[in-house]
Amino acid sequence: MAGLIIPHSFTAGHTEPAVWLNDNFAAIAAIVNALTDVNIAPAAGIQGTKLADAPNGVPTGKIDDLAVTTAKLALGATVAASIRDPEPPTTQWIYAAPGPVLSTLRTTNLVTTRTGFLVVCALVDATIPAADTLALLLNIDGVQIAQAVLEAFTVAVRSTLTLFGFVPALAAGAHAITVTGQTFGPPASGGTGQTFAFQLA
């Protein structure tokens, strides 16, 4: 940080030229009248109340692209929610082998900033042995919105199951999308999946 440099110092009992005093004041004025970012300490902790109110507040051009997260948006903000779980899209979530008791394979948290029509989709890669049945449910906030079933008769089966559902008027707030599953037969294998959700404008 650029600091203030006082050009002259004084000693008690001495008479100093007036020009020295003027030089010192001029040095202070030069810093105050030309404050820049380098003059502000990193730990200054400037409060938001010190910023100008609208319409003279922070303009869009001063905010970096992709810098605003969903958590920073107020409820009711006119922004359509969307999520892909996991990111990046080349990855998938992994789940353990479901058993005879319905269990959660994946939970995806979503925050919506307005009430709107929400579309939800989950793609689940599953493998089950012969004589087994796998049932998958897609839920939002504990309410089932889709289901899919994979059955194997005489040989083991591997398939990608698609669960597709929607909520006509999902309220603004925090929500949980869950994929649950259970088997009805021999133990199944674990697998992978992806979850997608987007709100229509």
C-alpha positions in Angstrom: 0.0 0.0 0.0 1.4 3.4 -0.9 2.0 5.3 2.3 2.0 9.0 3.2 5.4 10.5 3.2 5.8 13.7 5.2 8.7 15.7 3.7 9.6 17.7 6.7 9.8 17.1 10.5 10.0 19.7 13.2 11.9 20.0 16.4 10.5 21.6 19.6 11.9 25.1 20.2 12.9 25.8 16.7 11.3 28.1 14.2 10.7 26.4 10.9 10.0 28.0 7.5 6.4 28.3 6.6 7.1 26.6 3.3 7.9 23.4 5.1 4.6 23.4 6.9 2.9 24.0 3.5 4.8 21.2 2.0 3.6 18.8 4.7 0.0 19.9 4.2 0.4 19.5 0.4 1.7 16.0 0.8 -1.4 15.0 2.9 -3.8 16.7 0.4 -2.2 14.9 -2.5 -2.8 11.5 -1.0 -6.4 12.3 0.2 -7.4 13.9 -3.1 -6.1 10.9 -5.2 -7.0 7.8 -3.1 -6.9 4.6 -5.1 -7.3 0.9 -4.3 -3.6 0.7 -3.3 -4.3 3.2 -0.5 -6.9 0.9 1.1 -5.6 -1.8 3.5 -6.7 -5.3 2.6 -8.1 -5.6 6.2 -9.9 -2.3 6.1 -13.3 -4.1 6.4 -15.3 -1.3 4.7 -19.0 -1.8 5.6 -21.7 -2.0 3.0 -23.5 1.0 4.5 -20.6 3.1 3.3 -21.4 2.3 -0.3 -23.7 4.5 -2.4 -27.4 3.7 -2.5 -29.2 2.9 -5.8 -29.1 4.2 -8.4 -25.5 5.1 -7.6 -24.5 1.7 -6.1 -22.5 -1.1 -7.6 -23.2 -1.4 -11.4 -23.3 -4.6 -13.3 -20.1 -3.7 -15.0 -18.2 -3.9 -11.7 -19.2 -7.5 -11.0 -17.2 -10.3 -12.4 -18.9 -12.9 -14.6 -20.0 -16.0 -12.7 -19.1 -14.2 -9.4 -22.7 -14.2 -7.9 -23.8 -17.4 -6.4 -27.4 -18.6 -5.8 -26.9 -18.2 -2.0 -26.4 -14.5 -2.5 -29.8 -14.0 -4.3 -32.8 -12.8 -2.4 -36.0 -14.9 -2.4 -38.2 -13.6 -5.1 -35.3 -12.6 -7.4 -36.4 -13.2 -11.0 -33.8 -15.9 -11.8 -34.6 -19.4 -13.0 -32.8 -22.1 -11.0 -30.8 -24.9 -12.6 -28.4 -27.5 -11.3 -26.4 -30.4 -12.6 -25.1 -32.9 -10.0 -22.3 -33.5 -10.0 -20.1 -30.9 -11.8 -18.2 -31.1 -14.1 -20.7 -32.9 -16.4 -18.1 -35.6 -17.2 -18.4 -37.0 -13.6 -21.2 -39.0 -12.0 -22.3 -39.6 -8.5 -21.7 -43.1 -7.0 -24.1 -45.1 -4.9 -23.8 -48.2 -2.9 -25.8 -51.3 -3.7 -29.4 -50.9 -2.6 -31.0 -53.6 -0.5 -34.5 -54.8 0.3 -35.1 -51.7 2.4 -35.8 -48.4 0.5 -32.6 -46.3 0.9 -31.3 -42.9 -0.4 -28.9 -43.2 -3.3 -28.3 -39.5 -3.8 -29.5 -36.2 -2.4 -29.1 -33.0 -4.4 -29.8 -29.7 -2.8 -31.4 -26.9 -4.8 -32.3 -23.3 -4.0 -35.0 -21.6 -6.0 -35.4 -17.8 -5.8 -39.0 -17.7 -7.1 -42.0 -19.9 -7.5 -42.1 -21.7 -10.8 -42.4 -24.8 -12.9 -39.4 -27.2 -12.1 -38.3 -30.0 -14.3 -36.2 -32.8 -12.7 -34.4 -35.7 -14.3 -32.1 -38.4 -12.9 -30.1 -40.9 -15.0 -29.0 -44.0 -13.0 -26.7 -46.7 -14.3 -27.7 -49.9 -12.6 -26.8 -53.6 -12.7 -28.8 -56.4 -11.1 -28.4 -60.1 -11.0 -30.8 -62.7 -12.5 -34.1 -63.0 -10.8 -33.9 -59.5 -9.3 -36.0 -56.3 -9.5 -34.7 -52.8 -8.8 -37.2 -50.0 -8.1 -36.0 -46.4 -8.2 -37.9 -43.3 -7.0 -37.3 -39.7 -7.7 -38.5 -37.3 -5.0 -38.4 -33.6 -4.2 -38.8 -32.7 -0.5 -39.9 -36.2 0.2 -42.7 -36.2 -2.4 -42.4 -38.8 -5.2 -42.5 -37.3 -8.7 -41.2 -40.3 -10.8 -40.3 -43.9 -10.7 -38.5 -46.5 -12.8 -38.2 -50.3 -12.5 -35.5 -52.7 -13.9 -36.2 -56.4 -14.0 -33.8 -59.3 -14.6 -35.2 -62.8 -15.3 -32.7 -65.5 -16.3 -29.5 -63.4 -16.7 -28.0 -60.3 -15.1 -29.0 -57.0 -16.6 -27.3 -53.6 -16.8 -29.2 -50.6 -18.0 -29.4 -46.8 -17.6 -32.8 -45.8 -16.0 -34.3 -42.4 -16.7 -36.4 -40.8 -14.0 -38.3 -37.7 -15.3 -40.7 -35.6 -13.3 -41.8 -32.1 -12.6 -43.4 -29.8 -10.0 -45.9 -27.3 -11.5 -45.4 -24.6 -8.9 -42.4 -25.2 -6.7 -42.1 -22.5 -4.0 -39.0 -20.3 -3.6 -36.6 -21.7 -1.0 -34.3 -24.6 -0.2 -35.3 -28.0 -1.6 -33.9 -31.5 -1.6 -34.0 -33.8 -4.7 -33.5 -37.4 -3.7 -33.1 -40.6 -5.7 -34.1 -43.7 -3.6 -34.0 -47.4 -4.4 -34.6 -50.9 -3.2 -34.3 -54.4 -4.6 -36.7 -57.4 -4.5 -34.4 -60.4 -4.9 -30.6 -61.1 -4.7 -28.3 -58.3 -3.7 -27.7 -55.8 -6.5 -24.5 -53.9 -7.4 -23.8 -50.3 -6.8 -23.6 -47.8 -9.7 -23.5 -44.2 -10.9 -25.9 -41.5 -11.8 -26.5 -37.8 -12.6 -29.2 -35.5 -11.5 -30.5 -32.4 -13.4 -33.0 -29.8 -12.6 -34.1 -26.5 -14.2 -36.8 -24.0 -13.7 -38.8 -22.7 -16.6 -38.8 -19.0 -17.1 
